[in-house]
Amino acid sequence: MGTTIDFRSPVPVYEQLAGILRNQIRAGELPPDEQLPSQKDLVTTYKVARGTAARAVKMLQEEGLARRVPGKGIYVWRRA
């Protein structure tokens, strides 16, 4: 998976975005304990809807790659 969203792809946009972030985590570009980009930043960078960004981040949380720290944001989880 690349670093851009293919809006013509049959793969849902939120899955593509989650894949980009997942690859950045696994490659160490987003190291453990680093805050993930905000929804606003994801919207601006990837030209996706806010709900799409939220769903992609939720996928990472469900996979155990990220976790929400109340009042702080969402961070890459150490186990990634």
N, CA, C and O atoms as a CHARMM CRD file, in Angstrom:
* protein
*
  320
    1    1 MET  N      0.84300  -1.17900   0.00000 PROA 1      0.00000
    2    1 MET  CA     0.00000   0.00000   0.00000 PROA 1      0.00000
    3    1 MET  C      0.88200   1.23400   0.00000 PROA 1      0.00000
    4    1 MET  O      1.88300   1.28700   0.71600 PROA 1      0.00000
    5    2 GLY  N      0.52500   2.20500  -0.78200 PROA 2      0.00000
    6    2 GLY  CA     1.31200   3.42700  -0.89500 PROA 2      0.00000
    7    2 GLY  C      1.01900   4.42100   0.20800 PROA 2      0.00000
    8    2 GLY  O      0.54500   4.07100   1.28800 PROA 2      0.00000
    9    3 THR  N      1.31500   5.66000  -0.09700 PROA 3      0.00000
   10    3 THR  CA     1.07900   6.72000   0.88400 PROA 3      0.00000
   11    3 THR  C     -0.00400   7.68300   0.41400 PROA 3      0.00000
   12    3 THR  O     -0.18100   8.76100   0.98100 PROA 3      0.00000
   13    4 THR  N     -0.72100   7.28400  -0.62000 PROA 4      0.00000
   14    4 THR  CA    -1.80600   8.12100  -1.11900 PROA 4      0.00000
   15    4 THR  C     -3.09100   7.29700  -1.16300 PROA 4      0.00000
   16    4 THR  O     -3.06800   6.06600  -1.18000 PROA 4      0.00000
   17    5 ILE  N     -4.19400   8.00800  -1.18000 PROA 5      0.00000
   18    5 ILE  CA    -5.50700   7.38300  -1.25200 PROA 5      0.00000
   19    5 ILE  C     -5.92800   7.30500  -2.71200 PROA 5      0.00000
   20    5 ILE  O     -5.84400   8.29300  -3.44100 PROA 5      0.00000
   21    6 ASP  N     -6.37800   6.13500  -3.13600 PROA 6      0.00000
   22    6 ASP  CA    -6.91100   5.96000  -4.49100 PROA 6      0.00000
   23    6 ASP  C     -8.43200   5.95200  -4.38200 PROA 6      0.00000
   24    6 ASP  O     -9.04100   4.94800  -4.01100 PROA 6      0.00000
   25    7 PHE  N     -9.02800   7.09000  -4.71200 PROA 7      0.00000
   26    7 PHE  CA   -10.47000   7.23100  -4.56400 PROA 7      0.00000
   27    7 PHE  C    -11.25600   6.40100  -5.58200 PROA 7      0.00000
   28    7 PHE  O    -12.47700   6.29100  -5.47200 PROA 7      0.00000
   29    8 ARG  N    -10.57400   5.81800  -6.56900 PROA 8      0.00000
   30    8 ARG  CA   -11.23400   4.96000  -7.55700 PROA 8      0.00000
   31    8 ARG  C    -11.13700   3.48600  -7.19100 PROA 8      0.00000
   32    8 ARG  O    -11.73900   2.63500  -7.84600 PROA 8      0.00000
   33    9 SER  N    -10.38600   3.19000  -6.15200 PROA 9      0.00000
   34    9 SER  CA   -10.17300   1.80500  -5.73300 PROA 9      0.00000
   35    9 SER  C    -11.44700   1.21100  -5.13100 PROA 9      0.00000
   36    9 SER  O    -12.24100   1.92600  -4.52000 PROA 9      0.00000
   37   10 PRO  N    -11.63800  -0.09800  -5.30500 PROA 10     0.00000
   38   10 PRO  CA   -12.77300  -0.74900  -4.64600 PROA 10     0.00000
   39   10 PRO  C    -12.56500  -0.88800  -3.12800 PROA 10     0.00000
   40   10 PRO  O    -13.51300  -1.17000  -2.39600 PROA 10     0.00000
   41   11 VAL  N    -11.33000  -0.69100  -2.66200 PROA 11     0.00000
   42   11 VAL  CA   -11.04000  -0.75400  -1.22900 PROA 11     0.00000
   43   11 VAL  C    -11.55900   0.53400  -0.58600 PROA 11     0.00000
   44   11 VAL  O    -11.22600   1.62700  -1.04300 PROA 11     0.00000
   45   12 PRO  N    -12.36900   0.41600   0.46700 PROA 12     0.00000
   46   12 PRO  CA   -12.90300   1.62000   1.10800 PROA 12     0.00000
   47   12 PRO  C    -11.79200   2.58200   1.53800 PROA 12     0.00000
   48   12 PRO  O    -10.70700   2.15800   1.93700 PROA 12     0.00000
   49   13 VAL  N    -12.07700   3.86300   1.45100 PROA 13     0.00000
   50   13 VAL  CA   -11.09000   4.89100   1.75800 PROA 13     0.00000
   51   13 VAL  C    -10.58500   4.76100   3.19400 PROA 13     0.00000
   52   13 VAL  O     -9.39100   4.93200   3.44200 PROA 13     0.00000
   53   14 TYR  N    -11.47100   4.46400   4.14100 PROA 14     0.00000
   54   14 TYR  CA   -11.02500   4.35300   5.53600 PROA 14     0.00000
   55   14 TYR  C    -10.04300   3.19700   5.69800 PROA 14     0.00000
   56   14 TYR  O     -9.11100   3.28800   6.49700 PROA 14     0.00000
   57   15 GLU  N    -10.23900   2.10800   4.94700 PROA 15     0.00000
   58   15 GLU  CA    -9.29900   0.98200   5.01300 PROA 15     0.00000
   59   15 GLU  C     -7.95500   1.36100   4.41100 PROA 15     0.00000
   60   15 GLU  O     -6.90900   0.96000   4.92100 PROA 15     0.00000
   61   16 GLN  N     -7.97700   2.13200   3.33100 PROA 16     0.00000
   62   16 GLN  CA    -6.72700   2.58800   2.73000 PROA 16     0.00000
   63   16 GLN  C     -5.95700   3.47800   3.71100 PROA 16     0.00000
   64   16 GLN  O     -4.74700   3.32800   3.87700 PROA 16     0.00000
   65   17 LEU  N     -6.67200   4.40600   4.35800 PROA 17     0.00000
   66   17 LEU  CA    -6.03000   5.30700   5.30600 PROA 17     0.00000
   67   17 LEU  C     -5.48600   4.52700   6.50300 PROA 17     0.00000
   68   17 LEU  O     -4.36700   4.78100   6.94800 PROA 17     0.00000
   69   18 ALA  N     -6.25800   3.59200   7.02100 PROA 18     0.00000
   70   18 ALA  CA    -5.77800   2.75800   8.12500 PROA 18     0.00000
   71   18 ALA  C     -4.52300   1.99700   7.69500 PROA 18     0.00000
   72   18 ALA  O     -3.58900   1.84900   8.48300 PROA 18     0.00000
   73   19 GLY  N     -4.49500   1.51900   6.46000 PROA 19     0.00000
   74   19 GLY  CA    -3.32600   0.80500   5.94700 PROA 19     0.00000
   75   19 GLY  C     -2.09200   1.69300   5.87800 PROA 19     0.00000
   76   19 GLY  O     -0.98800   1.25200   6.19700 PROA 19     0.00000
   77   20 ILE  N     -2.27500   2.93300   5.46400 PROA 20     0.00000
   78   20 ILE  CA    -1.15400   3.87900   5.41100 PROA 20     0.00000
   79   20 ILE  C     -0.59500   4.09800   6.81300 PROA 20     0.00000
   80   20 ILE  O      0.61500   4.03000   7.02700 PROA 20     0.00000
   81   21 LEU  N     -1.49500   4.36200   7.76800 PROA 21     0.00000
   82   21 LEU  CA    -1.05600   4.59400   9.14600 PROA 21     0.00000
   83   21 LEU  C     -0.43200   3.33300   9.74000 PROA 21     0.00000
   84   21 LEU  O      0.57300   3.41400  10.44700 PROA 21     0.00000
   85   22 ARG  N     -1.01500   2.17600   9.46000 PROA 22     0.00000
   86   22 ARG  CA    -0.48100   0.89400   9.94400 PROA 22     0.00000
   87   22 ARG  C      0.94900   0.69700   9.42900 PROA 22     0.00000
   88   22 ARG  O      1.83900   0.29800  10.18100 PROA 22     0.00000
   89   23 ASN  N      1.15400   0.97800   8.15800 PROA 23     0.00000
   90   23 ASN  CA     2.49300   0.83100   7.57800 PROA 23     0.00000
   91   23 ASN  C      3.48100   1.80400   8.21000 PROA 23     0.00000
   92   23 ASN  O      4.64000   1.45000   8.42900 PROA 23     0.00000
   93   24 GLN  N      3.03500   3.03300   8.50700 PROA 24     0.00000
   94   24 GLN  CA     3.91200   4.00800   9.15400 PROA 24     0.00000
   95   24 GLN  C      4.28500   3.55500  10.55900 PROA 24     0.00000
   96   24 GLN  O      5.41200   3.76800  11.00600 PROA 24     0.00000
   97   25 ILE  N      3.34100   2.93100  11.25100 PROA 25     0.00000
   98   25 ILE  CA     3.62600   2.41300  12.59300 PROA 25     0.00000
   99   25 ILE  C      4.63000   1.27200  12.49700 PROA 25     0.00000
  100   25 ILE  O      5.61900   1.25600  13.22900 PROA 25     0.00000
  101   26 ARG  N      4.39200   0.33700  11.62000 PROA 26     0.00000
  102   26 ARG  CA     5.26700  -0.84000  11.50600 PROA 26     0.00000
  103   26 ARG  C      6.65900  -0.47600  10.99600 PROA 26     0.00000
  104   26 ARG  O      7.63600  -1.14900  11.32600 PROA 26     0.00000
  105   27 ALA  N      6.75500   0.59000  10.18700 PROA 27     0.00000
  106   27 ALA  CA     8.05100   1.02800   9.66900 PROA 27     0.00000
  107   27 ALA  C      8.80300   1.90200  10.66800 PROA 27     0.00000
  108   27 ALA  O      9.95600   2.26500  10.43600 PROA 27     0.00000
  109   28 GLY  N      8.14500   2.24000  11.78500 PROA 28     0.00000
  110   28 GLY  CA     8.79100   3.07600  12.78600 PROA 28     0.00000
  111   28 GLY  C      8.68000   4.56100  12.51400 PROA 28     0.00000
  112   28 GLY  O      9.22800   5.37100  13.26200 PROA 28     0.00000
  113   29 GLU  N      7.97500   4.93000  11.45100 PROA 29     0.00000
  114   29 GLU  CA     7.76800   6.35200  11.15200 PROA 29     0.00000
  115   29 GLU  C      6.87600   6.98900  12.22300 PROA 29     0.00000
  116   29 GLU  O      6.99300   8.18000  12.51200 PROA 29     0.00000
  117   30 LEU  N      5.99900   6.19600  12.79700 PROA 30     0.00000
  118   30 LEU  CA     5.18700   6.58700  13.95100 PROA 30     0.00000
  119   30 LEU  C      5.58000   5.62800  15.06600 PROA 30     0.00000
  120   30 LEU  O      4.99200   4.55400  15.19000 PROA 30     0.00000
  121   31 PRO  N      6.56900   6.00100  15.88200 PROA 31     0.00000
  122   31 PRO  CA     7.07200   5.08000  16.90300 PROA 31     0.00000
  123   31 PRO  C      6.12900   4.95600  18.10100 PROA 31     0.00000
  124   31 PRO  O      5.23100   5.77900  18.28200 PROA 31     0.00000
  125   32 PRO  N      6.34000   3.92100  18.91600 PROA 32     0.00000
  126   32 PRO  CA     5.52000   3.74000  20.11500 PROA 32     0.00000
  127   32 PRO  C      5.50600   4.99900  20.97400 PROA 32     0.00000
  128   32 PRO  O      6.51300   5.69300  21.11700 PROA 32     0.00000
  129   33 ASP  N      4.34700   5.26800  21.53500 PROA 33     0.00000
  130   33 ASP  CA     4.10100   6.41500  22.41300 PROA 33     0.00000
  131   33 ASP  C      4.03200   7.75300  21.68600 PROA 33     0.00000
  132   33 ASP  O      3.87500   8.78800  22.33300 PROA 33     0.00000
  133   34 GLU  N      4.14500   7.76300  20.36200 PROA 34     0.00000
  134   34 GLU  CA     3.97900   9.00700  19.61300 PROA 34     0.00000
  135   34 GLU  C      2.50100   9.21100  19.30500 PROA 34     0.00000
  136   34 GLU  O      1.77800   8.26300  18.99900 PROA 34     0.00000
  137   35 GLN  N      2.07200  10.45200  19.39200 PROA 35     0.00000
  138   35 GLN  CA     0.67200  10.75300  19.10400 PROA 35     0.00000
  139   35 GLN  C      0.40800  10.61700  17.61000 PROA 35     0.00000
  140   35 GLN  O      1.20200  11.06400  16.78200 PROA 35     0.00000
  141   36 LEU  N     -0.72500   9.99100  17.27700 PROA 36     0.00000
  142   36 LEU  CA    -1.13400   9.90800  15.87700 PROA 36     0.00000
  143   36 LEU  C     -1.53200  11.29900  15.39400 PROA 36     0.00000
  144   36 LEU  O     -1.89900  12.15100  16.20300 PROA 36     0.00000
  145   37 PRO  N     -1.46200  11.53700  14.08100 PROA 37     0.00000
  146   37 PRO  CA    -1.95300  12.80800  13.56600 PROA 37     0.00000
  147   37 PRO  C     -3.43000  12.98600  13.95300 PROA 37     0.00000
  148   37 PRO  O     -4.18500  12.01700  14.03200 PROA 37     0.00000
  149   38 SER  N     -3.81400  14.21700  14.18800 PROA 38     0.00000
  150   38 SER  CA    -5.20400  14.49900  14.54800 PROA 38     0.00000
  151   38 SER  C     -6.12000  14.22100  13.36200 PROA 38     0.00000
  152   38 SER  O     -5.67000  14.13600  12.21900 PROA 38     0.00000
  153   39 GLN  N     -7.40600  14.08200  13.64900 PROA 39     0.00000
  154   39 GLN  CA    -8.37600  13.90000  12.56300 PROA 39     0.00000
  155   39 GLN  C     -8.28100  15.06000  11.58200 PROA 39     0.00000
  156   39 GLN  O     -8.33600  14.86300  10.36800 PROA 39     0.00000
  157   40 LYS  N     -8.13900  16.25500  12.10800 PROA 40     0.00000
  158   40 LYS  CA    -8.03600  17.43800  11.24600 PROA 40     0.00000
  159   40 LYS  C     -6.81500  17.32700  10.32100 PROA 40     0.00000
  160   40 LYS  O     -6.90300  17.63900   9.13300 PROA 40     0.00000
  161   41 ASP  N     -5.69200  16.88700  10.86600 PROA 41     0.00000
  162   41 ASP  CA    -4.48600  16.71700  10.05000 PROA 41     0.00000
  163   41 ASP  C     -4.67300  15.62900   8.99700 PROA 41     0.00000
  164   41 ASP  O     -4.23500  15.78700   7.85700 PROA 41     0.00000
  165   42 LEU  N     -5.31900  14.53000   9.36900 PROA 42     0.00000
  166   42 LEU  CA    -5.56700  13.45900   8.40500 PROA 42     0.00000
  167   42 LEU  C     -6.49000  13.93900   7.28700 PROA 42     0.00000
  168   42 LEU  O     -6.27700  13.61900   6.11700 PROA 42     0.00000
  169   43 VAL  N     -7.50900  14.70600   7.65000 PROA 43     0.00000
  170   43 VAL  CA    -8.44400  15.25900   6.66000 PROA 43     0.00000
  171   43 VAL  C     -7.68900  16.14800   5.67300 PROA 43     0.00000
  172   43 VAL  O     -7.87900  16.04700   4.46100 PROA 43     0.00000
  173   44 THR  N     -6.84200  17.00700   6.19700 PROA 44     0.00000
  174   44 THR  CA    -6.08900  17.93900   5.35300 PROA 44     0.00000
  175   44 THR  C     -5.06100  17.21800   4.48400 PROA 44     0.00000
  176   44 THR  O     -4.94200  17.49600   3.29100 PROA 44     0.00000
  177   45 THR  N     -4.32600  16.29800   5.08800 PROA 45     0.00000
  178   45 THR  CA    -3.24700  15.60700   4.37300 PROA 45     0.00000
  179   45 THR  C     -3.76900  14.67900   3.28900 PROA 45     0.00000
  180   45 THR  O     -3.24500  14.66400   2.17500 PROA 45     0.00000
  181   46 TYR  N     -4.80200  13.90300   3.61000 PROA 46     0.00000
  182   46 TYR  CA    -5.27000  12.86200   2.70000 PROA 46     0.00000
  183   46 TYR  C     -6.55100  13.21500   1.95400 PROA 46     0.00000
  184   46 TYR  O     -7.03800  12.42500   1.14400 PROA 46     0.00000
  185   47 LYS  N     -7.10000  14.40300   2.22600 PROA 47     0.00000
  186   47 LYS  CA    -8.31700  14.87600   1.53000 PROA 47     0.00000
  187   47 LYS  C     -9.48000  13.90500   1.70300 PROA 47     0.00000
  188   47 LYS  O    -10.17500  13.56400   0.74600 PROA 47     0.00000
  189   48 VAL  N     -9.67600  13.46300   2.95700 PROA 48     0.00000
  190   48 VAL  CA   -10.77200  12.56100   3.27800 PROA 48     0.00000
  191   48 VAL  C    -11.73600  13.27100   4.22100 PROA 48     0.00000
  192   48 VAL  O    -11.41600  14.32100   4.77800 PROA 48     0.00000
  193   49 ALA  N    -12.90600  12.69000   4.39200 PROA 49     0.00000
  194   49 ALA  CA   -13.89200  13.23200   5.32300 PROA 49     0.00000
  195   49 ALA  C    -13.45500  12.93900   6.76200 PROA 49     0.00000
  196   49 ALA  O    -12.71200  11.99000   7.01300 PROA 49     0.00000
  197   50 ARG  N    -13.91800  13.75200   7.68700 PROA 50     0.00000
  198   50 ARG  CA   -13.56900  13.58000   9.09500 PROA 50     0.00000
  199   50 ARG  C    -14.02400  12.20600   9.61400 PROA 50     0.00000
  200   50 ARG  O    -13.30200  11.56200  10.37500 PROA 50     0.00000
  201   51 GLY  N    -15.19900  11.76600   9.20900 PROA 51     0.00000
  202   51 GLY  CA   -15.68900  10.45700   9.61800 PROA 51     0.00000
  203   51 GLY  C    -14.81600   9.33100   9.10500 PROA 51     0.00000
  204   51 GLY  O    -14.63700   8.31800   9.78000 PROA 51     0.00000
  205   52 THR  N    -14.27400   9.50800   7.91300 PROA 52     0.00000
  206   52 THR  CA   -13.36300   8.51500   7.33400 PROA 52     0.00000
  207   52 THR  C    -12.09500   8.41900   8.17200 PROA 52     0.00000
  208   52 THR  O    -11.61500   7.32300   8.46400 PROA 52     0.00000
  209   53 ALA  N    -11.55500   9.57500   8.55800 PROA 53     0.00000
  210   53 ALA  CA   -10.35200   9.60600   9.39400 PROA 53     0.00000
  211   53 ALA  C    -10.63300   8.94000  10.73300 PROA 53     0.00000
  212   53 ALA  O     -9.81600   8.16200  11.22600 PROA 53     0.00000
  213   54 ALA  N    -11.78400   9.24200  11.32100 PROA 54     0.00000
  214   54 ALA  CA   -12.14200   8.65900  12.61500 PROA 54     0.00000
  215   54 ALA  C    -12.26800   7.14100  12.51300 PROA 54     0.00000
  216   54 ALA  O    -11.81200   6.41500  13.39600 PROA 54     0.00000
  217   55 ARG  N    -12.87500   6.67400  11.45400 PROA 55     0.00000
  218   55 ARG  CA   -13.06100   5.22500  11.28300 PROA 55     0.00000
  219   55 ARG  C    -11.72200   4.51800  11.09100 PROA 55     0.00000
  220   55 ARG  O    -11.52900   3.41600  11.60400 PROA 55     0.00000
  221   56 ALA  N    -10.79700   5.13600  10.36000 PROA 56     0.00000
  222   56 ALA  CA    -9.47100   4.54900  10.15300 PROA 56     0.00000
  223   56 ALA  C     -8.72400   4.43600  11.47700 PROA 56     0.00000
  224   56 ALA  O     -8.10600   3.40900  11.75600 PROA 56     0.00000
  225   57 VAL  N     -8.77800   5.48200  12.28800 PROA 57     0.00000
  226   57 VAL  CA    -8.09900   5.46400  13.58300 PROA 57     0.00000
  227   57 VAL  C     -8.74600   4.43900  14.50600 PROA 57     0.00000
  228   57 VAL  O     -8.05400   3.76100  15.26500 PROA 57     0.00000
  229   58 LYS  N    -10.06000   4.32500  14.44500 PROA 58     0.00000
  230   58 LYS  CA   -10.77300   3.33200  15.26000 PROA 58     0.00000
  231   58 LYS  C    -10.31200   1.91900  14.88700 PROA 58     0.00000
  232   58 LYS  O    -10.16900   1.06400  15.76100 PROA 58     0.00000
  233   59 MET  N    -10.08100   1.67400  13.60500 PROA 59     0.00000
  234   59 MET  CA    -9.57400   0.36800  13.17800 PROA 59     0.00000
  235   59 MET  C     -8.24200   0.05600  13.85200 PROA 59     0.00000
  236   59 MET  O     -8.01800  -1.05900  14.32500 PROA 59     0.00000
  237   60 LEU  N     -7.35900   1.05700  13.89100 PROA 60     0.00000
  238   60 LEU  CA    -6.04900   0.86200  14.51300 PROA 60     0.00000
  239   60 LEU  C     -6.19300   0.56800  16.00700 PROA 60     0.00000
  240   60 LEU  O     -5.45900  -0.24800  16.56300 PROA 60     0.00000
  241   61 GLN  N     -7.14200   1.23800  16.64200 PROA 61     0.00000
  242   61 GLN  CA    -7.38900   0.98100  18.05700 PROA 61     0.00000
  243   61 GLN  C     -7.89700  -0.44900  18.25400 PROA 61     0.00000
  244   61 GLN  O     -7.46200  -1.14500  19.17100 PROA 61     0.00000
  245   62 GLU  N     -8.80700  -0.87700  17.40100 PROA 62     0.00000
  246   62 GLU  CA    -9.36400  -2.22600  17.51000 PROA 62     0.00000
  247   62 GLU  C     -8.29700  -3.29400  17.26600 PROA 62     0.00000
  248   62 GLU  O     -8.37800  -4.39300  17.81500 PROA 62     0.00000
  249   63 GLU  N     -7.30600  -2.97300  16.45200 PROA 63     0.00000
  250   63 GLU  CA    -6.21600  -3.90600  16.15900 PROA 63     0.00000
  251   63 GLU  C     -5.14100  -3.88800  17.24100 PROA 63     0.00000
  252   63 GLU  O     -4.22200  -4.70600  17.21500 PROA 63     0.00000
  253   64 GLY  N     -5.24900  -2.97000  18.18100 PROA 64     0.00000
  254   64 GLY  CA    -4.25400  -2.86600  19.24200 PROA 64     0.00000
  255   64 GLY  C     -3.01100  -2.09800  18.84700 PROA 64     0.00000
  256   64 GLY  O     -1.99700  -2.16300  19.54200 PROA 64     0.00000
  257   65 LEU  N     -3.07100  -1.37700  17.74700 PROA 65     0.00000
  258   65 LEU  CA    -1.91500  -0.59600  17.30500 PROA 65     0.00000
  259   65 LEU  C     -1.90700   0.82000  17.88100 PROA 65     0.00000
  260   65 LEU  O     -0.87500   1.49000  17.87500 PROA 65     0.00000
  261   66 ALA  N     -3.04600   1.26700  18.37100 PROA 66     0.00000
  262   66 ALA  CA    -3.15500   2.61000  18.93000 PROA 66     0.00000
  263   66 ALA  C     -4.12600   2.57400  20.09800 PROA 66     0.00000
  264   66 ALA  O     -4.98000   1.69300  20.19500 PROA 66     0.00000
  265   67 ARG  N     -3.97200   3.55500  20.98400 PROA 67     0.00000
  266   67 ARG  CA    -4.92700   3.65300  22.08300 PROA 67     0.00000
  267   67 ARG  C     -5.17400   5.10800  22.43400 PROA 67     0.00000
  268   67 ARG  O     -4.30000   5.96400  22.29400 PROA 67     0.00000
  269   68 ARG  N     -6.39500   5.36300  22.89400 PROA 68     0.00000
  270   68 ARG  CA    -6.80500   6.70400  23.28000 PROA 68     0.00000
  271   68 ARG  C     -6.36200   6.96600  24.70900 PROA 68     0.00000
  272   68 ARG  O     -6.57500   6.14700  25.60200 PROA 68     0.00000
  273   69 VAL  N     -5.74200   8.12400  24.91000 PROA 69     0.00000
  274   69 VAL  CA    -5.39800   8.58500  26.24300 PROA 69     0.00000
  275   69 VAL  C     -6.34900   9.73800  26.53600 PROA 69     0.00000
  276   69 VAL  O     -6.23500  10.80200  25.92600 PROA 69     0.00000
  277   70 PRO  N     -7.28800   9.54000  27.46500 PROA 70     0.00000
  278   70 PRO  CA    -8.29700  10.56600  27.72900 PROA 70     0.00000
  279   70 PRO  C     -7.68000  11.94700  27.98700 PROA 70     0.00000
  280   70 PRO  O     -6.76300  12.10400  28.79400 PROA 70     0.00000
  281   71 GLY  N     -8.21200  12.92200  27.28100 PROA 71     0.00000
  282   71 GLY  CA    -7.75400  14.29500  27.44000 PROA 71     0.00000
  283   71 GLY  C     -6.45700  14.61400  26.72000 PROA 71     0.00000
  284   71 GLY  O     -6.00600  15.76000  26.74200 PROA 71     0.00000
  285   72 LYS  N     -5.84700  13.61800  26.08000 PROA 72     0.00000
  286   72 LYS  CA    -4.55100  13.82300  25.41800 PROA 72     0.00000
  287   72 LYS  C     -4.59500  13.56500  23.92300 PROA 72     0.00000
  288   72 LYS  O     -4.05800  14.34700  23.13800 PROA 72     0.00000
  289   73 GLY  N     -5.23000  12.47300  23.52600 PROA 73     0.00000
  290   73 GLY  CA    -5.26700  12.11200  22.11100 PROA 73     0.00000
  291   73 GLY  C     -5.09000  10.62000  21.92900 PROA 73     0.00000
  292   73 GLY  O     -5.26700   9.83800  22.86400 PROA 73     0.00000
  293   74 ILE  N     -4.74000  10.23800  20.71900 PROA 74     0.00000
  294   74 ILE  CA    -4.55600   8.82500  20.39300 PROA 74     0.00000
  295   74 ILE  C     -3.07900   8.60000  20.07700 PROA 74     0.00000
  296   74 ILE  O     -2.47200   9.32400  19.28800 PROA 74     0.00000
  297   75 TYR  N     -2.53100   7.58400  20.71100 PROA 75     0.00000
  298   75 TYR  CA    -1.09500   7.31900  20.61900 PROA 75     0.00000
  299   75 TYR  C     -0.83200   5.92400  20.07500 PROA 75     0.00000
  300   75 TYR  O     -1.64500   5.01100  20.21600 PROA 75     0.00000
  301   76 VAL  N      0.34100   5.78800  19.44300 PROA 76     0.00000
  302   76 VAL  CA     0.79400   4.47800  18.99400 PROA 76     0.00000
  303   76 VAL  C      1.04900   3.65000  20.24200 PROA 76     0.00000
  304   76 VAL  O      1.70400   4.11200  21.17600 PROA 76     0.00000
  305   77 TRP  N      0.53600   2.43700  20.25900 PROA 77     0.00000
  306   77 TRP  CA     0.67500   1.56500  21.41500 PROA 77     0.00000
  307   77 TRP  C      2.00100   0.84600  21.35200 PROA 77     0.00000
  308   77 TRP  O      2.46200   0.49100  20.26700 PROA 77     0.00000
  309   78 ARG  N      2.60800   0.63000  22.46700 PROA 78     0.00000
  310   78 ARG  CA     3.95300   0.02400  22.55800 PROA 78     0.00000
  311   78 ARG  C      4.03700  -1.34100  21.89100 PROA 78     0.00000
  312   78 ARG  O      5.07300  -1.70800  21.33700 PROA 78     0.00000
  313   79 ARG  N      2.94000  -2.09200  21.94700 PROA 79     0.00000
  314   79 ARG  CA     2.96500  -3.45200  21.39800 PROA 79     0.00000
  315   79 ARG  C      3.05900  -3.47600  19.87600 PROA 79     0.00000
  316   79 ARG  O      3.32100  -4.52800  19.29200 PROA 79     0.00000
  317   80 ALA  N      2.84900  -2.33600  19.22900 PROA 80     0.00000
  318   80 ALA  CA     2.87600  -2.29000  17.76200 PROA 80     0.00000
  319   80 ALA  C      4.23300  -2.70200  17.28000 PROA 80     0.00000
  320   80 ALA  O      4.47600  -2.73400  16.07300 PROA 80     0.00000
